[in-house]
Amino acid sequence: KYLKDGADPLTLPDHALLRLYRLPRNSVMYLSHILRDNLQRKTKRSSPLPVILQIMVALRFFASGSFQAVLSNTAPSDDEELYVNKKNFHSIDTQIVCDASLKITNFVAKWPGSTHDSFILTNSALCQQFSEGQILDGWLLGDSGYPLRPWLMTPILHPASEAHERYSRAQRKMRGVVERCTGVLKSRFRCIDHSGGVLLYTPERACQIIAAVCVLHNICQMHRVPLPNIPEAPVEPDEPLTHVANPPSNSGMQARNNLIARRFI
């Protein structure tokens, strides 16, 4: 059957579009423009769903989780225990890097929920790019679960001076930006927030959904979309201070000391 015009969600007022789909009209039309060639059906058989409605259905799912409220993944038949995270449910551990404007500049969504954050970074293309000198401007900021590197600044667990204290306060404050980013991401797209029941998908499909909402988040930031009037997802605490498999490198210590000498003394 053909859908009637009354079923067109773009006839909704702007505030309703934001509440239900998380994107305003201009952002939806932007998505339609860049996705049309991939979503347009080449046949008219069986009355194919219009591109704009395909997009709106997907956005509604991402915004609400459809029937329930959160994305999880089905327990795979092999290595099921690897997907159980520290909160005792199956998940994908996702690495997210963002800038000060909350734009996601890098993400990795492929590792089982029990994987340590530092392992994900060490085995990422981003780590290789920094290590090989392909990225020269700025630093990554990580918690104490990450190894100190010339390009990765971590906290000083036992500050021995006022300069160390100032550095650690600044590091924690700036590291809070990525926590804010993940909170905004979960608030916008409830399908990835573990605040209710679960939607069960294979790990592969769960990774695709995570990638999709990261891209949509950046579109929201690019179009200056305000955060909807819903409670923001709680920020997950840092991992406990434990032994790091990769200890601080001498070059990392020197880089951090140089930074403290230049900016915090």
N, C-alpha and C positions, 0 to 999 in steps of 0.2 A: 504494500500500500504506500501511496505517496503521503508524506507528512504535510499537514496543512500549515499555512503561514503562521497560525497562532502558536505553533510549536517552536517557532524561532526564538531562541533565548536572547538574541541580540535586541529583541523588542523590549527587554527588561530595562528599567532605569539603571543608571550607572551604579548607584549604591547597592542595588540588588546583584548586579554582575560581580562586583567586588566581593560581596558577602558569600555568594554561591560558587564563584569560579576563581576568585582571587586575582583576576586580571581585569582591567578596564577595557572598554570597547576598542580603543586604539591599539592596545597590546594584542587583543584577540585578532584584529585585522592584520597586524604584523605577522602573527603566527600563521594565519591563513595564507598570506602572501608567500612566505618562505617554505611552507609545507605543501602547497597546492600540487606541485608536480609529483610529489611522492604519494599523496593521498587520493588524487583524482582517479576514479575508476575509468578504465578505457571502454567499458561496456555499459549499455543502458539496461541490460537484462536484470531482472529482480529488483529494479528501482534502487540503485546504489545510494547509500547514505551520503548526503552532501558533505563536502569537505568541512564546512564550518560546523556542522553538527558532530562530525567525528571529533573535531577539536574540542568542542564544548563538553561532549561526553567524557573525554579523557581528563579535561580540566576539573570537571566535577568529581571524578574519582580521586584525582590527586588531592583536591581540596578537602575531601571528607573521608576518603577511604571507602566510599560507596556504602556498603551495607554495615560496615563496622568502622573502626577508627584508626587502624594501625597496620603498617606493613610488617610482616615477619616472613619467614620462609619455611617451607615444609622440610621436615627432617629428611636429608638424603639417605639413601640406603647404605652408602659407603661413608665411613668416618663421621657418623652422625654427631658424635660427642664434640667434634671440632667446632660445630656451629652453635654450641651452647655458650653464651657469654657469661660474664661475671654476675649478671642479674638473673641467670638461670632460665633464659628463654633463647630460642633459636634466632640468629640474626646474622647480618653481614656487617663486619667492622669496616667503616668507611673513613678514609683519610680526607680531610677537607682543609685547604689552605685558602685564606681570604686576605684582602687588603683592608685598609682602614675604612673604606666606604662600604664594606660588607660584600663586595664583589668576590665571588669564588674564582680564584685564579688557578686552582688545581684540585682535582679530586681523584681518588682511587676507590672504586667500589667493586671488590672481587674476593676479599679474604673472609674466611669464616669468622664468626663472632668471638671465638676464643683467642684470635691472633693478637699479639701484643702490638701496640701502636708503633713502637720503634722498629719492629720487624717489617711492618708495612712500609715505613719510610725508607729503611735501608734497602729494600727490594723494589723501590719505585724508580721510574724514569726521572723524577724530580731530583732524587738523591744523586743519581748519576750525572745529571746536568750540572748540579752544584759542584760535585766532586771533580768534574773535568773542567771546571772553570767556564762553562758555557753561560752561567748566570753570575754576574759580577757585582750587581747593584743590590745592596741591602742584605738582610738576614731573615732567616726563618726564626720564629720564637716557639719554643716547646717547653713542656713541663719537665719535671725531674725524671720522668720515665724515658726521656730521649738522651742520647749521648751528645756531649758538648763537641761541636765541630767549628771550624772557622766560619762557616756559613749558618750555623744553628746555635743560637744563644739559649742557654738554659738557666734556671735560677741558681743562685748560690745558697746552698742549704744551710750553711752556718756562716753568715756574714761576719767578717772580722774587723770591719771599719764602717764609718759613716758612708763612704763612697760605695761600699758593697751594699749597704742598706738601700741607698738611693737607686742603685742599679736594680736591685731585686724588686723594689716597689714599682719602678717603671716597667720592668719586664712583666710582672704580674698584671699590671694595668693594661698593657698593650696585648698581652696574651688573652685577656678577657674579650677582645674584639672577636676572635673566632668562636668563643663561647656564645657571644651575642648573635653571631651569624647562624650558628646551628640552632639557636633558640628561635630566631626569625624563620628559618627554613622549616622547622617543625610546626610552627604556628601557622604558617601559610599553607603547608601541605601536610594535613593531618594523617595521611596514609603512611607516613614514616615515623609517626610519634607513638610510642608505646604507652598510651594513656587509656586504652580500652581493650576491646577484643582484638583478634588478629585476623589478617587476610593471608591465607596460606598460598605461597607461590614457591616455585623452584628457586634455588639460589640464583640461577641465570636470569630469570625474569625479575627477581627482586633487585638484582644489580642494575638491570635496565630501567626499572622504575626510579631508583635512586639517582641514576644519571639524568633522567628526564627532569626530575624536580630541581636538580642543581642548575640545569640550563634555564628552566623556567624562573628560578629565583634570580638569576642574572638578568633576565629580561625584565623582571619586576624592578630590579635596581636601576637598570638602564633607563626605564620609563618613569622612574621616581614614583612607583606605586606605593601608597601608604600601607602600613600593616593593618589588617582588618581588626575590628574591635572585638577580639577574642583573647582569652588568657594566653599569654605566651608560655610555650612549653618550658618546663624547668630545665635549667642548665645542669648537665651531668657533672659531678665532681671529678677532679683530676684522679688519675690512677694513684694508688698508694705509693709512698716513697719506698721503692724496693731497689735491689741491686740491678743495675743496668748491664745487660749482656755485653754491650760495647762501651768500655770505660772512656772517660774524656781523653781526647787526643792532646798531645803537647801543643800542636798548632792551634787547637781550639782554645786551650787555656790562654795562650799568648794573644789570640784575637780578642777574647773577652777582656783580658787585662788591659789591652790597648784601648778598647772601647770605653772601659771604666775610666782610664786615665784621661781620655779626651773629653768625655761628656759628664762625668759624675764626680770629679774631684773639684 
